[in-house]
Amino acid sequence: MIVNCLCVLLGGGLVSLSPREVFLRLVHGVADGNSSELPDLYGEVTDVRHPMATPESEPLTSRRALREHFTVPPEVRESLPKRSVVDVVVHETADPEVIVAEFAYEFTSPDDSMAKVPCIFVMRVRDGQIIESRDYIDPIRTYTARGDLDLLIESLRKDVS
């Protein structure tokens, strides 16, 4: 059996990344637009949910599904505002695989206006890979920060009709 894990060489041996390290790679990778590297942070089988997603989204249960989720066409990627990760607080739990991470994505628009989107991720990381995550992200602030509020309103109208 081949096991794929995110490991680092430390003192002559391989050590899996901690849940905190995996989380930080994930959110900074999202902010930096390194979408091709992000699926490798997840296990082959995983359970990623976005409970606050609008419109609702299905759970992402495989690395392949996450690869599709993170794929952004170049023309769309270029039109997105710059994003950075701020206000990071990582809470460790009694379970060494589980963390609760509070942070915000800070968007900078082309006109240099700023918008913060608060987030909370509850993640289970095993052998250096995310096997379960609940990502709570404010959808209204996200759409507003990206300049896509019209898309959100349109999707809400479709849900009502």
Salt bridges, closest charged atoms under 4 A:
ASP40 OD1 - ARG67 NH2 3.81
GLU44 OE2 - ARG63 NH1 2.41
ASP47 OD1 - ARG49 NE 2.78
ASP47 OD2 - ARG134 NH2 3.22
GLU68 OE2 - ARG64 NH1 3.87
ASP87 OD2 - LYS116 NZ 2.70
ASP95 OD2 - ARG124 NH1 2.85
GLU97 OE1 - ARG124 NH1 2.91
GLU97 OE2 - ARG126 NE 2.67
GLU102 OE2 - HIS91 NE2 2.47
GLU132 OE1 - ARG124 NE 3.46
GLU132 OE2 - ARG134 NH2 3.55
ASP135 OD2 - HIS50 NE2 3.39
ASP138 OD2 - ARG141 NE 3.53
ASP148 OD2 - ARG146 NE 3.43
GLU154 OE2 - LYS158 NZ 3.67
